[in-house]
């Protein structure tokens, strides 16, 4: 019985809130398909060149967003600035050498440094510790009875045929990153990884941008090597070592050889920014409602092909622009929200949730006073699962509203009475193979304990392709989804209490 009463009482609460702050319907209606189309054709236009992080196109998009916020009279969100800037670092190799017993080997033909794991150094070793596949997982321990602290370790790519990893994907103990991390944990100074795909055609001496310019610790110096280099070091044991390991594991052992490993690199520093604007609240202005999206995408190819990113996430960015306008109109009409609403478009999402991670670790507004983050990432299309569904033009995925706060679901359901979308919660399952809950910027808020909701339309044939263009957007549906976020944010900005934080987030294994 109480379960039936809850939506009714919440609906009365929404009505009471509306009586105090004005009817939100007129402001919600300002979120229109026409305005969204106008914004998105600019944000996802050719001039923005795919909005890579960092890039001139990204800066043009940031300027457009900032100017829109200014035109609405919103306050700058970072101590007088609309930008929260964070540094980026890009390593480029200038030289690399590998010698065994005085004999030099050739880059790409015989060896390649792992650029992201290596650092400027000249190392010399008189022996190498062979540790098989280098896997530590359950009962399998490649380092059992081995002392590798301060030593050079050699491991082989791959895994035993009968091995079943306890964790799949990038975090699998059989993956090269996990193997090197385990060698680091064991104290190895350097690692040689034997691969069967030598000689290689090319080596990109320039790495990708990253945020970790000052790591707390460094990986062991890590080189990939050919089977012939392994044979030079291990002798007869190392001949066809990859095939031998498949047939019968080679026992761990220490092999004598004089090995020189040299590597130098230079680092280029750049920056990117989150664009943040604030609409100050009234009697609860020291509490905050965050509305977020990412305005970056994946840029363009060397041949000039642009990845426009209209849905991902030009649609969410356009949603933030329209939400900002709706709230600004409410305030101009004397019906502004009680809590402060923060509109934040972040960069670097496609690289690894960079911008939101930087904000979560360098918050401008107290996270303990941040009631919620409503994050919009892809709301302009019909996902592949709904292409033939009767609700194809009237749905949205709601992700995360059953986590961290029991307030989220009833508020969402009550707000949806205004727009009547089908709310699909299938991706609330943390064990879903897509793991969408972890793949957008809300997650960096959730990890800090801030309740979140993620609005999403599902993937489609143009996802992360140059064909994700503004002409394929369903603008009426996009506007309706934006209105749902507005009604939800309106209630959360005007209710008497912040959202409860009464649920624990249990992560699946591997996170």
N, C-alpha and C positions, 0 to 999 in steps of 0.2 A: 504493500500500500504506500509506504513512504517513497518508494522508487517512482511511483506515479505522481506523487505530490511534488517532487523536486522540480520538474520543469515548470509546473504551474507557479510555484513560489518564486522561481527565478524570473519567470516572465513578469510577475508583479514587481520584482525588484527592478527589472529593466524599465518598466513603465514608470516606477517611482523616480528612477534616475532621469528618465526623459523629462519628467515634470520639472525637475530642478534645473536641468541644463539645456532644455529645448529638445524638440523632436529631431532626431538625427536624419530622418528620411530625406529632407530637402537637401542636406549637405551630401548625403550618399549619392543622390541623383546627379551631383556634379561630376561624378566619376563616369565618364561617357566613352563609348566606343570611338567617337570622333576624335576626342582629345588624345586617347591612347594611341590611335593610329598616327596622329600628327607627331607625337613624341617619338614613337618607335621607329618611324621612317628616318628620323634623324639619328637616334642612338644606334640603330643597326644599319646605318647607311654606309656607303663605300668610303666616305671621308674618315670614318672611325677605324677603318682597316682592321676590323676584327677585335679591337680593344685588348690586345695582348698586354700582359703585365711583365715588365714595364714597356711602354711604347708611346710614341707621339699620339697615336689614335686614342689610347686610354686617357691621356691628358686632355684631349679634345672632349671626350665624353664627360670627364670630371668637370671641365669648365661649363659644359652645358647644364649639368645637374646643379652645380653651384649657382649659376645665374638664375636658374628656375627658383631655387630656394630663396635667393635674394629678392626676386620679383614678388614673392609671396609675403615678404616682410619677416621671414623666419630668422631667428638669431643664429650666428655662427656657433658651432657646437664644440669648439676646442679653443677656449681662452682667446676669443676674438678672431679665430680663423675657422673657415669651413672645412679645413683639411686636417686630417691626422696622418702625418707622413711617417713611413717606416723605411729603414734601409734594406737594400738588396745587394747581394754579392755574386759575382760571376768569376769563376776560376778558368784560366787558360794555361795549358801546358806550354812551357818554353823548351824543355828538353827532358829526355828520359834515356837511361842506359841500363843494360843488364849484361853482366859478364859472369861466366862460370869458369873458374881456373884460368883466368886471363883471356878467355875467348869471348869476344863480344857477339851479341845477338842483335837481330834487326827488328826495329819497330814494325808492327803489323804482320810481318812474316813470321816472327817467332814469339813476340810478346806485346802486350799492351798494358799500360797502367790503368787502373780503375780511377778515373779522374776525380770523382766525388769522394773517394776514400783516401786518396794519397796527398801527401804534403811535402813541401820542399825539404829534402834531406839527402845525405849521402850515407848509405848503410853498407857495412861489410860484415859478413858472417863466415865462420869456418865450418859450419854444419847446418843441416836442415832437419827438422823433425817431420817425418811423414805421418800424417794422421788420417789416412783413408779418405772417406767422404766428408769428414769434419762435422758430422751430424751429432747433436746431443738432443735426444728426444725420448722420453720414457726410459725403457731399459737399454736403449741404444746410446752408447757414450764413446765417441771416437777418441776422447782424451783420457780415458781410464788408464791410470798408472803412468800418464805422461806428464812431464814437467816442461812447459813451453814458455814459461815466464822469461821475457826478454829475448826470446829466440825467434828464428825464422821457421815458419810452419808451411808445409806443402799439403794441399788437399786436392781432391779430384771432384770435378763437376758431376752432378747427378746424385743418385741414391741407390741403395740395394734394391733389387727387383721385388723383394718381398716386403719392403718397408711401406708402412702406411702412416703418414704424418698425422699428428694430433691436431694440427692447425693447417688450414688450406690457404691458398693465395699468397699474397706478398709476404705474409708473416710465417710461411711454412719453414720449419727448421731445415728443410732441404734446399731452400733458396739461397743464393749467394749472399744477399745482405745478412740473413740470419747466421749463416756459417761464419762470415767475417766478424759479426758481432760476438759470436760465441768464442772465436779465437781471441778477440779483444778482452772478453771477460776472463779468459784463462791467462791473459798477460802477454800474448804474443806481440813481438815488435814489428813483424812483417809477415805477409801471407802471399804464397804463390798458389794460384788456382789453375789446375790443369784442365784445358778445354780441347775438344776435338775439332774445332772449327778454324784452325790455322792452316795455311796463311789467310789473313783477312785482307780485304781490298783497301779499306780506308780506316783512318782513325780521326775522329773529330777532336781536335786539340782544344776546342773551346767548349766549356761546360754550359750548363743552364744556370739561370739565376736561382738563388735560394736565399732564405732569411738567416741562415745560421752562419754568420760571419765570424762569430766568436764562440765556438763550441766549448762545452765544459770539459770534453775530452776528445782526443783524436782517434780515428780508426788506425789499426796497423797499416803500414805501407802495403798496398795491395796491388799486385801485378797478375794479370792473366798470362799463362804461358802455354806453349805448344807441347805436344807429347815428346817431341825431339829434345826440347829443353829439359823436360823432366827426365828423359833417359840420360842426358849428359850429367845430370846431378845424381841420379839414383843408380846409374850403371845398368847392368842387365835387368835388375828388378824393374827399372823404369821403362824398359822397352815395351811399347804398346800398353802402357799402364792403364789406360781407360778400358780396353778390352779385357785385360787381366782382372781388373776390379769387378767387372761384370760376371766373369766366370767364377772367380773365387777371391774373396777379400785378401788383400795384401796386409800382412801384419804391420802395425805401427812400429817404427824404428827410427834411429838417428843415423843419418848418412853424412859422411865427411865430404866437403867441397868448399872451395873458396868462392864466395858469391858476392858480387858488387851490385847494389841497386841504387841508381841515382835518379832523382826526379826534382825538377824545379817548375814553379808555376808563378803566374802573376794574377792579381785579383782586381777586377773592375768593380767599382761601387756605383750603384744607382739607387733610385727610390721610387716608391709608389705611395698612393694615399687612399684613405677612406674619406668620403665626403659626408659631412655630418651637419645637420641643421636641427634647431630646437624650436619648439613652440611651447612657451612657458605655461605651466598650469596655474591654477588659482590657489585654493586653500591647501592643496597637497602637491605643491610644485617641487618639493624635495623628494618626491617619488617619481619613478620613470617608467614609461611604456616605450619599448623599442620596436620600430618597424624597419626591417632590413631586407636588402637584396644584394646581389653582387652585380656590379656593372661591367666587369671584365669578361672576356671570352678568350679564344685561343689564337687570335691573330690571323696572320696570313702566311702562305707558303712562300718559299724563295722564288717560285715562278710567278708570284703576284696573286694567286688564288686567295680570295678573302673568305674567311669563316665569319659570317655576319652575326651569328648569335642572336637572332631576333627573339626566339623563344627562350634560349639559354644565354644570358638571363636578361635580355633586353625587355622581355615582358615583365619580369619582376621589378626591374628598375623603373619602367614606365608606371607600374603600379604604385611605387613609392612616390613618384612625382604627383600622381593623381590623389593619393591619400594625403600628401602634404597640402595640396590645394584645398581639399575638402575640409580638413581641420582648420586651415587658415581662414576659410570662409566662415566657419562656425565661430571662430574667435572674433572676427570682424563684425559678426552679427551680435556680439555680446554673449555668445553661448560657448565660450572656450572650455576645454577640458579641465578637470580638477588637477589631474596629474600632468606633469610635463611629458610631452611626446617628443621622442628623439627619432629623427629620420636619418638612417645611415645606409649609404650604399658603399659596399666594400670592394676592394680590388683583390686580385690574387686568388680568388676562390678556385679557379681551374688549376692552379699550381699546387694546391694543398691547403685551402681555407686560410690563406696567409693573412688577409686583412682582418678578418674576424678574430683570428688567433692573436694578432697583435693587439687588437682592442681588448680582448678578454684578459690579456696579460698586462695591459697598460690602460685600464679603464679610466675614462674621463668622469663618469658618473658612478657612484658607488654601486657595485653589483648587488650588495645586500638590499639596496633600495630600488633595484630594478625589478619591477613586478613581473614582467614578461618580455620575451622577444617573439614577435610574429614575423616569420621569415618567408619571403616569397621567392621561389626559384622555379621558373617555368610555369606560367599560368595562361599561355596564349594559344595552346594547341589541344587537339584531341589525341590522347595517348593511344598507343597501338591496341591496348586491351579494350578500348571503348569504341573503336572504329565502327563496329557493327552492333553496338549496344543501343537499346532504346533511349538511354540517357546520354548519348554521345555528346549532345550539345548542352548538357545541364548537369555537369558533375565536377568535383574536385577531390583530389586525395588530401585527406587530413592526416598528418603524421605527427605523432608525439603528444597528442592531447590526452593520452592515458598515462602519461609519465610525469613525475615530479610534483604534480598538483592535481587534486581531485576537482578543483574548480574549472579546469580547462574544458572538459567535455560538456558539462551543462551550459556553460556560457556560449560555447560554439553552437550547440543545438538551438539555444534560444535566439542567438543572433541570426541563424540561418532561416528562421521563420520569416524574416524580412525579404529573403532572396530566393529561398526554396530550391537550393541546389541539392543534388544527391551527394552526400558526404561519404566518401569511400575511405574506410580506415584499415584496409587490408595490410598496408605497410607499417602498421603499428607493431607488427610482429618483429621483434628484434632479431629473430633467427631467419627472417626472410633473406634469401640468397642475394638480393639486390642491396640490402642494408642501406636503404636511402636515408634512414635516420642519422647516419654518420657522415653523409656525403654533401652536406651544405652547411652554411654558416651558423645556423641555429645551434649546431652541435657544440661549438665553442662556448656558447652561453650555457647550454645544458650541463656541460662538464663542470661549470662553476656553480651549479645548483639553481640557475635561473630557469623557471618554467618556460617552455617554448611550444609553438605550433609552427609546423612547416606546411606550406600550401604548394601543391605540385600537380601537374597535369599528366605525368607519366612520360616515358620516353616514346619516340616515334622514329620514322625512317630517316628524318633529317637531323636527328640528334648528333651533335658534334660533327656536322658535315657542312660544306659550303652552301648547301641548299636550305639551311635554316634561315629563311629570308622573311621580311615583313609582310610580303604578299600572301603568305600561307597562314597568317594568324587569324583566329576567329575572334574578332574584336568585340562583338556583343557578349560572348561567353567570358572573355578576358575582363570586361568591365564588370560583369556580374560577380566574378570571383573577387575582384578588387573591392566591390561593395560589401561582400561578406567579411573581408578583412577589416573594412572600416567599421561596420557594426560591432564586430568583436572587439576591436581596439577601443571603440567608444565606450562600451560597457566597462572594460577593464580600466579605462582612464577616469571613469566617473564613479565607480562603486566606492563604498565606504572603506573597504579594507583592501590591502594588497592581496594578491593571490597566495593561497596557502602553499607551503612547500612540505607536503606531507607524504610523498611517495619516494621510495628509493629507486634509483636507476640501476638495474642489474645488467651488466654488460655480458654478452656472450663471450665464450672463450676466444682469445686472440685479439681482444681489444683492451 
